């Protein structure tokens, strides 16, 4: 009997000790889960590129994670899914920066959406309610394409690919895109809409200043850029701010390389003449011919090799998300280029490379969705040269092999009632972080139970 009496407290003590250890393990696992949840919370949420048929949503997470958007025309029927612009098919990749374009929408229609973040598919809304966006009206006239483009680099160890790029014109909606693999970014200015989304934004290339923000989730750069300096914007180093409102910015890397390639040896036609010195008071009669005809060898020297290249589209088969893109490139200053776009409806034109070694051209009409080819022809040292690039026009999610748009900056839609940046978003069912009271209570209870278990074992 005495032995049984001793065994019962011992068993109770071991049981309580197991409960205590289990409680401590649960506490630590709960703390870890809360930490993981904070790392996938969307911050710096922005709604951009608003148009009559689409808009974009972007955000940052402190941990690389998957993210997408669920949307619909009612707050309780958000069953459609839009994936990150870099994802394709059903594969979802993990990023610090997230940029989702919701396309194929109806004009002047209110849409509800929420952000899904993390492998556990945590839902984030705007203070417990879905985000809302109203698409804008159709604008009958499409302006000629004009672009805002440049290149960003980063300090050693930092990544610029996939950085978010935001451009804001005065009294206009915000436009955004992602930095490409080569560090470049491009935003179409001409289709950005004025605040409210009823018309396209008005700007003056000689006077307007755009605000530029680049964010990779860890470093940011802000710049004020005069539009005269936006083709291209001077090189930006991520993490540094810049002011490009002046007229005399240093030339870009592309301009410097073009200037080097286009160097021409100039032959002075008078260098073979020897002139005699005459007294001022003497009346002289100049030689009948002062300018000799350059020799064939002299003419050959001036016939230099010309070059031309296509910069946009940047790669073969690139998907472009506008019907009237602006094609750009580099070339020898003053070189005449013949440009042709071959598709169901072909366009052709002749242009001259600018003094800064760049060229730009847009077709006079809209290009249909599907495959196209641009051909640039020119004469180099008496020989005809051509440069070609295939590209795809995809203004809807169904074109371009099912890929979501990598971005065309366009504007429209009023967002209500939230501001353009909401920080941070709130998650349905995610514990509020930073509250230590429940943890202290649980730990205290664990120590009390542990003490009771020890007392039962001893006594």
LOTI-978530 format. One line per 5 residues: number of its first residue (from 0); their letters; for each residue z, y, x of C-alpha. Coordinates in steps of 0.25 Angstrom, whole numbers, padded with zeros to 4 digits. Layout:
NUM = A = Z,Y,X ~ ...
END
This chain:
0 = XXXXX = 0000,0000,0000 ~ 0004,0009,0011 ~ -0010,0006,0018 ~ -0017,0009,0005 ~ -0010,0022,0004
5 = XXXXX = -0014,0026,0018 ~ -0029,0022,0016 ~ -0031,0030,0003 ~ -0028,0044,0010 ~ -0036,0040,0022
10 = XXXXX = -0048,0036,0013 ~ -0046,0049,0005 ~ -0046,0057,0018 ~ -0059,0051,0024 ~ -0065,0054,0010
15 = XXXXX = -0061,0068,0011 ~ -0066,0069,0025 ~ -0079,0064,0021 ~ -0080,0074,0010 ~ -0076,0085,0020
20 = XXXXX = -0087,0081,0030 ~ -0097,0080,0019 ~ -0093,0094,0014 ~ -0095,0100,0028 ~ -0108,0093,0029
25 = XXXXX = -0113,0099,0016 ~ -0108,0113,0020 ~ -0117,0113,0033 ~ -0129,0107,0026 ~ -0127,0118,0015
30 = XXXXX = -0126,0129,0025 ~ -0139,0123,0032 ~ -0146,0123,0019 ~ -0143,0137,0016 ~ -0148,0141,0030
35 = XXXXX = -0161,0134,0028 ~ -0162,0141,0015 ~ -0161,0155,0021 ~ -0172,0152,0031 ~ -0182,0149,0020
40 = XXXXX = -0178,0161,0012 ~ -0191,0170,0010 ~ -0188,0184,0016 ~ -0197,0197,0017 ~ -0205,0192,0004
45 = XXXXX = -0217,0200,0002 ~ -0228,0200,-0009 ~ -0242,0205,-0003 ~ -0257,0204,-0004 ~ -0256,0207,-0019
50 = XXXXX = -0269,0206,-0027 ~ -0275,0202,-0040 ~ -0276,0188,-0037 ~ -0265,0185,-0026 ~ -0253,0190,-0018
55 = XXXXX = -0245,0185,-0006 ~ -0231,0182,-0004 ~ -0225,0182,0010 ~ -0211,0180,0016 ~ -0203,0176,0028
60 = XXXXX = -0193,0164,0031 ~ -0183,0163,0043 ~ -0187,0148,0044 ~ -0201,0142,0044 ~ -0203,0136,0031
65 = XXXXX = -0213,0133,0020 ~ -0215,0143,0009 ~ -0224,0145,-0003 ~ -0225,0152,-0017 ~ -0224,0147,-0031
70 = XXXXX = -0230,0157,-0041 ~ -0235,0158,-0056 ~ -0237,0168,-0067 ~ -0223,0165,-0073 ~ -0209,0165,-0067
75 = XXXXX = -0207,0150,-0071 ~ -0220,0145,-0068 ~ -0222,0147,-0053 ~ -0229,0134,-0050 ~ -0241,0139,-0042
80 = XXXXX = -0239,0138,-0026 ~ -0245,0147,-0015 ~ -0243,0142,-0001 ~ -0242,0150,0012 ~ -0255,0156,0016
85 = XXXXX = -0255,0147,0029 ~ -0253,0134,0021 ~ -0264,0126,0015 ~ -0264,0114,0005 ~ -0250,0109,0003
90 = XXXXX = -0245,0110,0017 ~ -0234,0121,0018 ~ -0230,0126,0032 ~ -0218,0133,0037 ~ -0218,0147,0041
95 = XXXXX = -0209,0159,0043 ~ -0219,0169,0036 ~ -0224,0165,0023 ~ -0236,0171,0016 ~ -0241,0165,0003
100 = XXXXX = -0253,0171,-0005 ~ -0254,0168,-0020 ~ -0268,0168,-0024 ~ -0277,0166,-0036 ~ -0269,0174,-0045
105 = XXXXX = -0273,0182,-0058 ~ -0274,0197,-0058 ~ -0263,0206,-0064 ~ -0254,0194,-0066 ~ -0239,0192,-0063
110 = XXXXX = -0235,0181,-0054 ~ -0222,0175,-0051 ~ -0219,0168,-0038 ~ -0207,0162,-0029 ~ -0207,0158,-0014
115 = XXXXX = -0204,0143,-0010 ~ -0198,0142,0004 ~ -0194,0130,0012 ~ -0196,0115,0011 ~ -0185,0114,0000
120 = XXXXX = -0194,0123,-0009 ~ -0184,0134,-0011 ~ -0188,0144,-0021 ~ -0186,0159,-0018 ~ -0188,0170,-0028
125 = XXXXX = -0185,0185,-0029 ~ -0171,0186,-0033 ~ -0171,0174,-0042 ~ -0184,0178,-0049 ~ -0199,0175,-0045
130 = XXXXX = -0207,0185,-0037 ~ -0218,0192,-0046 ~ -0231,0198,-0042 ~ -0242,0204,-0052 ~ -0256,0203,-0046
135 = XXXXX = -0265,0215,-0047 ~ -0277,0218,-0055 ~ -0291,0215,-0050 ~ -0298,0226,-0042 ~ -0313,0226,-0045
140 = XXXXX = -0317,0233,-0032 ~ -0314,0226,-0018 ~ -0313,0235,-0007 ~ -0320,0233,0007 ~ -0311,0224,0015
145 = XXXXX = -0303,0231,0026 ~ -0293,0224,0035 ~ -0280,0227,0042 ~ -0279,0217,0054 ~ -0273,0215,0067
150 = XXXXX = -0265,0206,0077 ~ -0251,0203,0079 ~ -0244,0197,0091 ~ -0230,0192,0094 ~ -0220,0192,0105
155 = XXXXX = -0219,0178,0113 ~ -0214,0167,0104 ~ -0217,0174,0091 ~ -0227,0169,0081 ~ -0237,0179,0074
160 = XXXXX = -0245,0169,0066 ~ -0241,0169,0052 ~ -0234,0183,0053 ~ -0234,0190,0040 ~ -0242,0203,0040
165 = XXXXX = -0240,0214,0030 ~ -0249,0227,0028 ~ -0245,0238,0018 ~ -0254,0250,0015 ~ -0248,0263,0009
170 = XXXXX = -0246,0261,-0006 ~ -0252,0247,-0006 ~ -0248,0232,-0008 ~ -0244,0224,0005 ~ -0253,0215,0011
175 = XXXXX = -0250,0203,0020 ~ -0256,0192,0029 ~ -0252,0182,0040 ~ -0255,0183,0054 ~ -0266,0173,0058
180 = XXXXX = -0265,0163,0070 ~ -0272,0173,0079 ~ -0261,0184,0076 ~ -0271,0192,0067 ~ -0269,0197,0053
185 = XXXXX = -0278,0203,0043 ~ -0276,0211,0030 ~ -0286,0216,0021 ~ -0283,0230,0017 ~ -0293,0233,0007
190 = XXXXX = -0288,0224,-0003 ~ -0273,0228,-0002 ~ -0269,0234,-0016 ~ -0262,0247,-0019 ~ -0248,0246,-0023
195 = XXXXX = -0248,0241,-0037 ~ -0261,0233,-0035 ~ -0270,0240,-0044 ~ -0279,0245,-0033 ~ -0283,0243,-0019
200 = XXXXX = -0274,0251,-0009 ~ -0280,0264,-0004 ~ -0280,0267,0011 ~ -0286,0275,0022 ~ -0290,0268,0035
205 = XXXXX = -0289,0281,0042 ~ -0275,0285,0037 ~ -0268,0274,0030 ~ -0257,0266,0037 ~ -0253,0252,0034
210 = XXXXX = -0239,0245,0037 ~ -0240,0232,0044 ~ -0229,0222,0045 ~ -0230,0208,0052 ~ -0219,0198,0051
215 = XXXXX = -0218,0184,0057 ~ -0204,0181,0051 ~ -0197,0185,0064 ~ -0204,0197,0069 ~ -0210,0209,0062
220 = XXXXX = -0219,0220,0065 ~ -0222,0233,0057 ~ -0234,0243,0060 ~ -0240,0255,0054 ~ -0255,0254,0055
225 = XXXXX = -0265,0264,0052 ~ -0277,0257,0045 ~ -0286,0263,0056 ~ -0279,0254,0066 ~ -0279,0242,0056
230 = XXXXX = -0292,0236,0061 ~ -0286,0230,0069 ~ -0271,0234,0069 ~ -0266,0234,0084 ~ -0259,0222,0089
235 = XXXXX = -0245,0221,0084 ~ -0234,0213,0091 ~ -0225,0206,0081 ~ -0211,0212,0081 ~ -0216,0226,0085
240 = XXXXX = -0219,0237,0076 ~ -0231,0246,0078 ~ -0237,0259,0073 ~ -0252,0259,0073 ~ -0254,0272,0065
245 = XXXXX = -0261,0279,0076 ~ -0276,0280,0079 ~ -0275,0276,0094 ~ -0270,0262,0094 ~ -0273,0253,0106
250 = XXXXX = -0285,0244,0103 ~ -0283,0230,0098 ~ -0285,0218,0107 ~ -0298,0215,0100 ~ -0303,0229,0102
255 = XXXXX = -0299,0228,0117 ~ -0307,0215,0119 ~ -0319,0219,0112 ~ -0319,0232,0120 ~ -0319,0223,0133
260 = XXXXX = -0330,0214,0128 ~ -0339,0226,0124 ~ -0339,0233,0137 ~ -0353,0237,0141 ~ -0358,0242,0155
265 = XXXXX = -0364,0256,0153 ~ -0375,0259,0162 ~ -0377,0274,0166 ~ -0392,0277,0165 ~ -0391,0288,0175
270 = XXXXX = -0383,0281,0186 ~ -0395,0279,0194 ~ -0399,0293,0195 ~ -0395,0302,0207 ~ -0394,0317,0203
275 = XXXXX = -0397,0328,0214 ~ -0388,0340,0214 ~ -0395,0353,0211 ~ -0391,0367,0213 ~ -0386,0374,0200
280 = XXXXX = -0395,0386,0202 ~ -0408,0377,0204 ~ -0416,0375,0191 ~ -0418,0360,0190 ~ -0427,0351,0182
285 = XXXXX = -0421,0338,0178 ~ -0429,0325,0181 ~ -0438,0321,0170 ~ -0430,0308,0167 ~ -0415,0308,0169
290 = XXXXX = -0412,0295,0162 ~ -0418,0282,0168 ~ -0422,0270,0159 ~ -0411,0260,0162 ~ -0416,0248,0169
295 = XXXXX = -0417,0234,0162 ~ -0404,0230,0170 ~ -0397,0242,0164 ~ -0400,0239,0150 ~ -0396,0224,0152
300 = XXXXX = -0382,0229,0157 ~ -0379,0236,0143 ~ -0383,0224,0135 ~ -0369,0218,0134 ~ -0364,0206,0127
305 = XXXXX = -0359,0209,0113 ~ -0348,0201,0106 ~ -0344,0200,0091 ~ -0333,0192,0085 ~ -0327,0189,0071
310 = XXXXX = -0312,0192,0069 ~ -0311,0190,0054 ~ -0312,0179,0050 ~ -0304,0175,0062 ~ -0307,0160,0062
315 = XXXXX = -0318,0151,0057 ~ -0316,0147,0042 ~ -0305,0158,0040 ~ -0301,0160,0025 ~ -0303,0174,0020
320 = XXXXX = -0296,0179,0008 ~ -0304,0190,0003 ~ -0318,0191,-0003 ~ -0322,0203,0006 ~ -0316,0201,0020
325 = XXXXX = -0318,0210,0031 ~ -0324,0203,0043 ~ -0320,0208,0057 ~ -0323,0206,0071 ~ -0325,0211,0085
330 = XXXXX = -0337,0215,0094 ~ -0344,0223,0104 ~ -0343,0238,0100 ~ -0355,0243,0093 ~ -0361,0229,0091
335 = XXXXX = -0369,0227,0079 ~ -0365,0215,0070 ~ -0373,0208,0059 ~ -0363,0202,0050 ~ -0366,0192,0039
340 = XXXXX = -0357,0184,0029 ~ -0364,0171,0024 ~ -0359,0165,0011 ~ -0364,0164,-0003 ~ -0367,0179,-0003
345 = XXXXX = -0370,0184,0011 ~ -0367,0198,0017 ~ -0372,0204,0030 ~ -0371,0217,0037 ~ -0372,0224,0051
350 = XXXXX = -0360,0231,0058 ~ -0357,0237,0071 ~ -0344,0234,0079 ~ -0335,0245,0080 ~ -0331,0253,0092
355 = XXXXX = -0317,0245,0093 ~ -0325,0232,0094 ~ -0322,0227,0080 ~ -0330,0225,0067 ~ -0327,0223,0052
360 = XXXXX = -0336,0220,0040 ~ -0334,0216,0026 ~ -0345,0210,0016 ~ -0349,0220,0005 ~ -0346,0210,-0005
365 = XXXXX = -0336,0199,-0008 ~ -0337,0185,-0002 ~ -0336,0173,-0011 ~ -0325,0163,-0008 ~ -0329,0152,0001
370 = XXXXX = -0335,0150,0015 ~ -0342,0161,0022 ~ -0348,0165,0036 ~ -0348,0178,0043 ~ -0359,0180,0054
375 = XXXXX = -0359,0191,0064 ~ -0371,0193,0073 ~ -0374,0202,0084 ~ -0382,0204,0097 ~ -0376,0202,0110
380 = XXXXX = -0384,0204,0123 ~ -0397,0203,0115 ~ -0392,0189,0109 ~ -0389,0187,0094 ~ -0374,0182,0092
385 = XXXXX = -0367,0178,0080 ~ -0353,0175,0076 ~ -0349,0168,0063 ~ -0337,0164,0056 ~ -0335,0156,0043
390 = XXXXX = -0324,0160,0033 ~ -0319,0157,0019 ~ -0317,0167,0008 ~ -0305,0162,-0001 ~ -0299,0172,-0010
395 = XXXXX = -0292,0161,-0019 ~ -0283,0150,-0015 ~ -0294,0140,-0019 ~ -0304,0145,-0008 ~ -0303,0142,0007
400 = XXXXX = -0299,0128,0006 ~ -0286,0130,-0002 ~ -0280,0139,0008 ~ -0271,0150,0003 ~ -0275,0164,0008
405 = XXXXX = -0271,0167,0022 ~ -0271,0181,0016 ~ -0280,0193,0011 ~ -0272,0205,0010 ~ -0274,0210,-0004
410 = XXXXX = -0265,0218,-0013 ~ -0261,0219,-0028 ~ -0250,0215,-0038 ~ -0237,0222,-0040 ~ -0225,0214,-0036
415 = XXXXX = -0213,0216,-0046 ~ -0201,0217,-0046 ~ -0199,0213,-0031 ~ -0202,0222,-0019 ~ -0212,0217,-0009
420 = XXXXX = -0202,0212,0000 ~ -0190,0204,-0005 ~ -0180,0200,0005 ~ -0175,0189,0004 ~ -0179,0181,-0007
425 = XXXXX = -0169,0173,-0015 ~ -0170,0158,-0017 ~ -0167,0150,-0030 ~ -0156,0140,-0027 ~ -0154,0144,-0012
430 = XXXXX = -0139,0148,-0009 ~ -0137,0162,-0005 ~ -0135,0162,0010 ~ -0124,0170,0018 ~ -0113,0166,0008
435 = XXXXX = -0101,0159,0016 ~ -0091,0158,0005 ~ -0095,0144,0000 ~ -0096,0139,0014 ~ -0082,0143,0017
440 = XXXXX = -0077,0137,0004 ~ -0084,0124,0007 ~ -0079,0123,0021 ~ -0064,0127,0017 ~ -0065,0116,0007
445 = XXXXX = -0070,0106,0017 ~ -0058,0109,0027 ~ -0048,0107,0016 ~ -0054,0094,0012 ~ -0054,0090,0027
450 = XXXXX = -0039,0094,0028 ~ -0035,0086,0016 ~ -0043,0074,0021 ~ -0036,0074,0035 ~ -0022,0075,0028
455 = XXXX = -0025,0063,0019 ~ -0029,0055,0032 ~ -0017,0059,0040 ~ -0006,0058,0029
END
